[in-house]
Amino acid sequence: MSKRPIVLFGDPVLVTPTSPVTSFGRQTEALIRDLLDTVDEPGHAGVAATQIGSGLRAFSYNVDGRIGYVINPEITELSEEVQEDEEGCLSIPELAFSTRRAMRAVVTGVDLRNEPITVEGEGLMARCLQHETDHLDGRLYIDRLDRDTRREAMRAVRRSEWFMGSEPAPQPAPQKLPSGFGGLS
């Protein structure tokens, strides 16, 4: 059992769709143990396998005293009622942006015995189920942001100290553009 380091934005594993778990032996048990140990840290509501470097379809959750995992999760129900609140991600640390999610979500999958399980929740739990399933589909929460907010998020990522393990790259001095030129920021 071990807490695993979280993979940060920029690593290709975070944007690569996962493969279904087909073997339910010791390696899968070890992955689930690592997911549960890693999510059992303050501030960790959920951890997808991709966030600890695995390409398998599984995640753990730790929301309001509910701790567990789902193997091969699929969202089977989303409410029409939505919530919009700040959302962050362990793989994009120190940043949070208002993100729309369904107020209620249901996820089905299997457990370590390959037996069917269903996890459902409202509010933060619903947000977690959707966020972690997105990870397994190769999608990050910032991909759900509107264009302007996503642009702001990407600027914040590039300026962050953790991005690519280095200080932000120096920016060239702005060039004076001819009047009437419609450049993008």
C-alpha positions as CSV (number, residue, x, y, z in Angstrom):
1,M,0.0,0.0,0.0
2,S,1.3,3.4,-0.9
3,K,0.4,6.9,-1.6
4,R,1.4,7.6,-5.2
5,P,2.6,11.0,-6.6
6,I,0.0,12.8,-8.7
7,V,0.8,13.2,-12.4
8,L,0.7,16.9,-13.4
9,F,-0.9,18.7,-16.4
10,G,1.3,18.3,-19.5
11,D,1.8,14.5,-19.1
12,P,0.2,12.7,-22.0
13,V,-1.4,10.0,-19.7
14,L,-3.9,12.6,-18.6
15,V,-5.3,13.1,-22.0
16,T,-5.2,9.5,-23.2
17,P,-8.4,7.5,-22.8
18,T,-8.0,4.5,-20.5
19,S,-8.3,0.8,-21.2
20,P,-10.9,-1.3,-19.5
21,V,-9.7,-3.5,-16.6
22,T,-10.0,-7.1,-17.9
23,S,-7.8,-8.9,-15.3
24,F,-8.8,-8.9,-11.6
25,G,-5.7,-10.3,-10.0
26,R,-3.0,-8.9,-7.8
27,Q,-2.0,-6.0,-10.1
28,T,-5.5,-4.7,-10.1
29,E,-5.7,-5.1,-6.4
30,A,-2.5,-3.2,-6.0
31,L,-3.8,-0.4,-8.3
32,I,-7.0,-0.1,-6.2
33,R,-5.0,-0.1,-2.9
34,D,-2.8,2.7,-4.3
35,L,-5.8,4.7,-5.5
36,L,-7.5,4.4,-2.0
37,D,-4.2,5.3,-0.2
38,T,-3.7,8.3,-2.5
39,V,-7.3,9.6,-2.1
40,D,-7.0,9.3,1.7
41,E,-5.2,12.6,1.9
42,P,-6.7,15.9,3.0
43,G,-8.1,17.8,0.1
44,H,-8.4,14.7,-2.2
45,A,-12.0,14.1,-3.2
46,G,-11.1,11.7,-6.0
47,V,-8.2,10.2,-7.8
48,A,-8.3,8.6,-11.3
49,A,-5.8,5.9,-12.3
50,T,-4.4,8.3,-14.9
51,Q,-3.4,10.7,-12.2
52,I,-1.1,8.1,-10.7
53,G,0.3,7.1,-14.1
54,S,-1.9,4.1,-14.9
55,G,-3.8,3.7,-18.2
56,L,-6.5,1.5,-16.6
57,R,-10.1,2.5,-16.1
58,A,-10.5,2.9,-12.4
59,F,-10.9,5.7,-9.8
60,S,-11.2,6.2,-6.1
61,Y,-13.3,8.8,-4.2
62,N,-13.4,10.3,-0.7
63,V,-16.4,12.7,-0.3
64,D,-18.1,13.6,2.9
65,G,-17.0,10.4,4.6
66,R,-17.8,8.1,1.6
67,I,-14.7,6.4,0.5
68,G,-14.5,3.8,-2.3
69,Y,-13.6,3.0,-5.8
70,V,-15.1,2.0,-9.1
71,I,-13.5,-0.2,-11.8
72,N,-14.6,0.4,-15.4
73,P,-16.9,3.2,-14.5
74,E,-19.5,4.6,-16.9
75,I,-21.9,7.4,-16.2
76,T,-25.4,6.0,-16.6
77,E,-27.5,9.0,-15.3
78,L,-27.1,12.7,-15.1
79,S,-29.8,15.1,-13.7
80,E,-31.0,17.9,-15.9
81,E,-30.6,20.2,-12.8
82,V,-27.1,21.7,-12.9
83,Q,-24.6,23.1,-10.4
84,E,-22.0,25.7,-11.2
85,D,-19.2,25.9,-8.6
86,E,-15.5,26.2,-8.3
87,E,-13.7,23.0,-9.4
88,G,-10.1,22.2,-9.1
89,C,-7.9,19.2,-9.9
90,L,-4.9,17.6,-8.2
91,S,-3.2,17.4,-11.6
92,I,-3.7,21.2,-12.1
93,P,-2.8,22.3,-8.6
94,E,-3.5,25.7,-7.0
95,L,-6.1,26.6,-9.7
96,A,-9.9,26.5,-9.6
97,F,-12.5,27.7,-12.1
98,S,-16.3,27.8,-12.1
99,T,-17.4,24.6,-13.9
100,R,-20.9,23.4,-14.8
101,R,-21.8,19.9,-13.8
102,A,-25.0,17.9,-13.3
103,M,-26.4,18.2,-9.8
104,R,-26.9,14.4,-9.5
105,A,-24.9,11.6,-11.2
106,V,-25.0,7.8,-11.2
107,V,-21.9,5.7,-12.1
108,T,-21.9,1.9,-12.7
109,G,-18.9,-0.3,-12.8
110,V,-17.5,-3.3,-11.0
111,D,-15.5,-4.1,-7.9
112,L,-12.4,-6.2,-7.4
113,R,-14.5,-9.4,-7.7
114,N,-15.8,-8.1,-11.0
115,E,-19.3,-7.8,-9.4
116,P,-21.5,-4.9,-10.5
117,I,-21.6,-1.8,-8.3
118,T,-23.5,1.5,-8.6
119,V,-22.4,4.8,-7.0
120,E,-24.6,7.8,-7.0
121,G,-24.5,11.2,-5.5
122,E,-25.6,14.8,-5.5
123,G,-23.6,18.0,-5.2
124,L,-19.9,17.4,-4.5
125,M,-20.2,13.7,-4.9
126,A,-21.9,14.1,-8.3
127,R,-19.2,16.5,-9.3
128,C,-16.5,14.0,-8.2
129,L,-18.1,11.1,-10.1
130,Q,-18.2,13.2,-13.3
131,H,-14.7,14.7,-12.9
132,E,-13.0,11.3,-12.3
133,T,-14.9,9.6,-15.2
134,D,-13.8,12.5,-17.4
135,H,-10.2,11.8,-16.4
136,L,-10.6,8.2,-17.6
137,D,-11.9,9.4,-20.9
138,G,-8.8,11.6,-21.4
139,R,-10.7,14.8,-20.5
140,L,-9.8,17.5,-17.9
141,Y,-12.2,19.8,-16.2
142,I,-10.6,22.8,-18.0
143,D,-11.7,21.3,-21.3
144,R,-15.3,22.0,-20.1
145,L,-14.7,25.7,-19.6
146,D,-16.0,28.3,-22.0
147,R,-13.4,29.6,-24.5
148,D,-12.5,32.8,-22.6
149,T,-12.2,31.0,-19.2
150,R,-10.2,28.2,-20.7
151,R,-7.8,30.7,-22.2
152,E,-7.5,32.3,-18.7
153,A,-6.9,28.9,-17.2
154,M,-4.2,28.0,-19.7
155,R,-2.4,31.3,-19.0
156,A,-2.5,30.5,-15.3
157,V,-1.1,27.1,-15.9
158,R,1.8,28.4,-17.9
159,R,2.6,31.0,-15.2
160,S,2.5,28.4,-12.4
161,E,5.7,27.2,-10.7
162,W,4.7,23.5,-11.0
163,F,4.1,23.5,-14.7
164,M,6.7,21.4,-16.5
165,G,8.9,21.6,-13.4
166,S,10.2,25.1,-14.2
167,E,9.7,28.8,-13.9
168,P,7.5,30.4,-16.5
169,A,9.4,31.1,-19.7
170,P,10.3,34.7,-20.3
171,Q,7.9,36.4,-22.7
172,P,9.2,38.4,-25.6
173,A,8.5,42.1,-25.6
174,P,5.2,42.9,-27.3
175,Q,5.5,44.0,-30.9
176,K,3.8,47.1,-32.0
177,L,1.2,46.1,-34.5
178,P,-0.2,48.2,-37.3
179,S,-3.4,50.0,-36.4
180,G,-6.5,47.9,-37.2
181,F,-4.7,44.6,-36.8
182,G,-6.9,42.1,-34.9
183,G,-4.4,39.9,-33.1
184,L,-5.3,37.3,-30.5
185,S,-4.1,37.4,-27.0
